Amino acid sequence: MRRPWGATSSAVRATLQSLGPMTMADICREIGVGRDGVSAVVSRMKAAGEVYIQEYTHDDESGRRYPRAVYAFGQGKDARKPPVNKNAVGMRAQKAAHTRIRTSSVFSLGMTRRQCFEKRRVVIGDRGGQDQQ
């Protein structure tokens, strides 16, 4: 069922005014509208100066860490997006690769021990001969 014209924008406006600053996911849950509709409305409201980004918060969604904008009603200066910590990203990627390799797989059943070591060395990288026997 389609919502009446302007219902989403008025719901977003009322939610931010009454409940205070919220992330996009919180707004979606609160008013019961999908992310696509709320995202378009919040973008238009941000361009018009009705809402601003108060701060950023970090959420872990499906194993990935994303900075999420916290929107507040009114006029204000947008908060700066936090810089990416490349070391932390690299460590998480390396840990995920290590977990994938160590996990038993149907495709590893026919491999010899030496082939498994070679596969691990290619994915994780050679660590100075630690994997050699």
C-alpha positions in Angstrom: 0.0 0.0 0.0 1.4 3.4 -1.0 1.8 6.1 1.6 0.2 9.5 1.0 2.5 12.1 -0.5 4.7 13.7 2.2 3.8 11.1 4.9 7.4 9.8 5.1 9.0 13.2 5.4 6.5 14.3 8.0 7.1 11.1 9.9 10.9 11.5 9.8 10.5 15.1 10.9 8.3 14.2 13.8 10.5 11.3 14.9 13.7 13.4 15.0 11.9 16.2 16.8 10.4 13.9 19.5 13.1 11.3 20.0 16.2 13.2 19.2 19.2 12.3 17.1 19.0 8.9 15.4 20.8 6.8 12.7 19.1 5.9 9.5 18.4 2.4 10.7 16.8 3.7 13.8 14.6 6.0 11.8 13.5 3.2 9.5 12.6 1.0 12.5 10.7 3.7 14.2 8.5 4.8 11.3 8.2 1.4 9.6 9.5 2.4 6.2 12.3 0.8 4.2 15.7 2.2 3.9 15.3 3.4 0.3 12.4 5.7 1.1 13.9 7.1 4.3 17.3 7.6 2.7 15.8 9.7 -0.1 13.7 11.8 2.3 16.6 12.4 4.7 18.9 13.4 1.8 16.3 16.0 0.6 15.9 17.3 4.1 19.7 17.5 4.6 20.0 19.4 1.3 17.3 21.8 2.4 19.0 22.4 5.8 16.3 20.7 7.9 18.6 18.0 9.3 22.3 17.7 9.9 24.8 15.0 10.9 25.5 15.4 14.6 28.1 12.7 14.9 29.2 9.3 13.6 28.9 6.0 15.4 30.3 2.6 14.4 28.1 -0.4 13.8 29.3 -3.9 13.1 27.1 -5.2 10.3 27.7 -8.7 9.0 31.3 -8.6 10.1 32.1 -5.2 8.6 32.6 -2.1 10.6 30.9 1.0 9.2 30.7 4.6 10.4 27.0 5.5 10.6 25.8 9.0 10.5 23.6 10.2 13.4 21.0 12.7 12.1 19.6 15.5 14.2 16.7 17.9 13.4 17.5 21.5 12.9 20.3 23.6 11.4 23.9 22.9 12.3 27.3 22.0 10.9 27.8 18.5 9.8 30.3 16.4 11.8 33.4 15.3 10.0 33.5 11.7 9.0 36.1 9.8 11.0 39.3 8.7 9.0 39.7 5.1 8.1 42.2 3.2 10.3 44.0 1.2 7.6 45.9 -0.9 10.1 42.7 -2.1 11.8 41.1 -2.8 8.4 44.1 -4.8 7.3 44.2 -6.8 10.6 40.5 -7.6 10.2 41.0 -8.7 6.6 44.0 -10.9 7.5 42.0 -12.5 10.4 39.1 -13.2 8.1 41.4 -14.8 5.5 43.1 -16.8 8.2 39.7 -18.0 9.4 38.7 -19.0 5.9 41.8 -21.0 5.3 41.7 -22.8 8.7 38.1 -23.8 8.2 37.6 -27.3 6.9 36.4 -27.2 3.4 35.1 -29.8 1.0 37.7 -28.5 -1.5 40.6 -29.3 0.9 39.7 -32.9 1.4 41.9 -34.2 -1.5 44.8 -32.0 -0.7 48.1 -33.1 0.8 49.5 -31.3 3.9 52.1 -29.6 1.7 49.4 -28.3 -0.7 47.4 -26.9 2.3 50.6 -25.1 3.5 51.1 -23.7 0.0 47.5 -22.5 -0.2 47.8 -20.8 3.2 51.1 -19.1 2.2 49.5 -17.7 -1.0 46.5 -16.3 0.9 48.1 -15.1 4.1 51.6 -14.4 2.8 54.9 -15.9 3.5 56.0 -15.2 7.1 59.7 -16.1 6.8 59.3 -19.9 6.5 57.1 -20.4 9.6 54.9 -22.7 7.7 57.7 -24.9 6.4 58.6 -28.2 8.0 
